[in-house]
Amino acid sequence: MAEAATVAIAQWLISPDGARALADASQYDDLDSLAAATGMRRNWQPEQAAAALGQTALRRKARRKFGTRADELFFTDAGLQQATRAPVARWRAERLAKQGSRKVVDFGCGLGADALAMLDAGLSVTAVELDPVTAIFAGANLPGAKLLRGRAEDLAAELAARDTAVFLDPARRDGRGQFWGVGGMSPSWEFACGLLAANVGCVKTGPGLPLGKIPPWACATWVSEAGDLVELSIWNGIDGPGSRKAVLLPKGGQMDIASSAVARIGQVGRYLYEPDPAVIRAGGIPQVAEVVNGWLLAPKIGYISSDDLTPTPYACAFEVDEVLPFDTRKIRAALGARDIGKLEIKVRGVDINPAQYRKELRLRGRAAATLILTDTATGAKAVIASRVKGLE
């Protein structure tokens, strides 16, 4: 009974009546206010008013992923959390198009974020979704696609074809929220990899997927967007088997990871480089060290040091002002002497809580700096530094 009511409300939301209610809801700045609830109920039934206000709130939240296009789309809370960011979906769709795909089946399309980008790229899209409410919203979001409601496992044999690419973004949510392992994925990880092994295409998963779960025949690509590590995508039929890549959006920089690269270990030099998280996860730190003529501070620490300032899209740079032992009294005194009050704190290999440690530093100055607390080959160090702007 509850599902039927939810489906009915979803169908109403995408109707002309629902559009009018959404237009009414968009006039309120505070969607959670009593004024918004009371005003909406003058013209709409309570469940309709609540649905319109809730959908409007989701659209505003979705602007961070979809920009102003979010105001035309329909969302569920869980679907929005898993939906691919628009720049990443666009990159994936363009990659499929460039390798020659003309048709794609999106098995488990969710709200249609990736399928929408595929349509924009000129691909013919068949979208499959099991959840009834999500399928209703996906149909509204994807007017140019063929939408089928059902299980990916049941439809795969019918839809997968030699001239058709496949895409899967298995659901990674349970009653406690989002998870990053492969157990409990829907469709299962085994099914997704099996389907991909027989077809050109891509499986999207979380960036923390254990490396041992990556099939040896696949190309693994870690993707960051605006400095955030957002996904690991597993590809077949594009690039060589066993290859590893890091893709940095929106700039589009791509690093092909070479397993032969090895970095030396040394002390803190004039500059510190922090590689992009996609580069770190893909194993590209030694290659960045080669690019900047640098070295690592410790074998498993992601910072690179160098005496050279080298432009690179794969890392941000900090100019080192002072290196101290990890001693709070000395660090506090050094920051006070520099009149530091605005402090960015970065931590690697040192067991502290940055928010709590900030309180211990008792900052009162006017100047700004970056404090890098890191393990090194000779113990933990505190590096007071300044970000280098415009190096990329």
Secondary structure, DSSP 8 states (H G I E B T S, - for coil): -HHHHHHHHHHHHTSHHHHHHHHHHTT-S-TTSHHHHHHHHTTS-HHHHHHHHHHHHHHHHHHHHHGGGGGGS---HHHHHHS--HHHHHHHHHHHHHTT--EEEEET-TTSHHHHHHHHTT-EEEEEE-SHHHHHHHHHH-TTSEEEES-HHHHHHHH--TTEEEEE--B-EETTEE--SSTT-BS-HHHHHHHHHTSSEEEEE-TT--GGGS-TTSEEEEEEETTEEEEEEEEESSS-TT-EEEEEETTTEEEE--TT----B----SEEEEE-HHHHHHT-HHHHHHHTT-EESSTT---EEESS----TTEEEEEEEEEEES-HHHHHHHHHHTTEEEEEEEEES----HHHHHHHHT---SEEEEEEEE--TTS-EEEEEEE-TT--
